[in-house]
Amino acid sequence: MSIQDDLNRVREWAQEKAQGGSEPPWAWYQYMKLVETVDAILRGMAATTTENSPQLVTRQGKLIQLTEAKCQRDTVQRHPGTAKIPLPM
């Protein structure tokens, strides 16, 4: 099975639930949003080709290496807390 098959199954399920008539209005709205979202994902997948896209290269070893901090914690200047921020009316 492919991801497209799974998405189509989810779309069909959500559409059946929305068209069933036994769901409350808030649930119907959520099912319809799910159908629209799956449609958008499928359209995006159809429009994207991987032939010319750079392939993900698997890297060996560590991806992130933690190092010692270059500044001391208490020496950083703090922003003054006295500035008033204008709020919209």
TORFIKOL-677051 format. One line per 10 residues: number of its first residue (from 1); their letters; for each residue x, y, z of C-alpha. Coordinates in Angstrom, 2 decimals, m for minus. Example, Ala and Ser with C-alpha at 12.3 -4.5 7.8 and 13.67 -1.06 7.14 Angstrom:
2
1) AS) 12.30/m4.50/7.80 | 13.67/m1.06/7.14 .
//
This chain:
89
1) MSIQDDLNRV) 0.00/0.00/0.00 | 1.14/3.51/m0.72 | 0.53/6.74/1.14 | m1.84/7.80/m1.64 | m3.93/4.68/m1.05 | m4.07/5.42/2.68 | m5.05/9.04/2.05 | m7.78/7.97/m0.37 | m9.17/5.57/2.24 | m9.21/8.33/4.87 .
11) REWAQEKAQG) m10.92/10.66/2.40 | m13.61/8.08/1.57 | m14.20/7.37/5.27 | m14.57/11.08/6.10 | m16.87/11.64/3.14 | m19.09/8.71/4.19 | m19.29/10.09/7.74 | m20.17/13.57/6.47 | m22.83/12.27/4.09 | m24.30/9.84/6.62 .
21) GSEPPWAWYQ) m26.50/12.50/8.18 | m26.15/11.20/11.73 | m23.20/13.39/12.73 | m23.63/16.66/14.65 | m22.95/19.86/12.69 | m19.54/20.44/14.31 | m18.44/16.92/13.33 | m19.73/17.33/9.77 | m17.63/20.48/9.45 | m14.51/18.66/10.68 .
31) YMKLVETVDA) m15.07/15.77/8.28 | m15.42/18.19/5.38 | m12.20/19.96/6.41 | m10.49/16.56/6.48 | m11.75/15.76/2.96 | m10.51/19.13/1.68 | m7.15/18.70/3.39 | m6.62/15.22/1.95 | m7.56/16.55/m1.49 | m4.97/19.33/m1.15 .
41) ILRGMAATTT) m2.29/16.85/m0.05 | m3.05/14.52/m2.95 | m2.96/17.42/m5.44 | 0.38/18.52/m4.02 | 1.77/15.01/m4.24 | 0.60/14.72/m7.85 | 2.23/18.04/m8.76 | 5.55/17.15/m7.15 | 8.02/14.97/m8.95 | 11.01/13.42/m7.29 .
51) ENSPQLVTRQ) 13.00/12.83/m10.49 | 14.82/16.16/m10.31 | 14.56/16.67/m6.56 | 17.72/16.20/m4.54 | 17.66/12.94/m2.68 | 18.01/12.81/1.07 | 21.52/11.77/1.92 | 21.93/9.60/4.98 | 24.74/10.79/7.15 | 26.95/8.73/9.36 .
61) GKLIQLTEAK) 27.82/9.78/12.88 | 26.49/12.58/15.02 | 24.14/15.16/13.53 | 24.43/17.59/16.43 | 27.38/18.00/18.72 | 26.90/19.93/21.93 | 29.67/22.34/22.83 | 30.42/24.49/25.83 | 28.60/27.82/26.00 | 30.70/30.80/24.90 .
71) CQRDTVQRHP) 29.07/33.34/27.22 | 28.30/33.15/30.89 | 24.68/32.95/31.85 | 24.64/35.98/34.18 | 26.60/38.36/31.93 | 23.96/38.78/29.23 | 22.28/42.20/29.23 | 18.60/42.01/29.96 | 15.95/44.11/28.26 | 14.47/46.75/30.54 .
81) GTAKIPLPM) 11.05/45.67/31.71 | 9.81/49.24/32.01 | 8.97/49.84/28.34 | 5.24/50.03/27.76 | 3.93/48.32/24.69 | 1.03/50.10/23.00 | m1.91/47.79/22.59 | m4.52/48.08/19.85 | m7.78/49.60/20.97 .
//
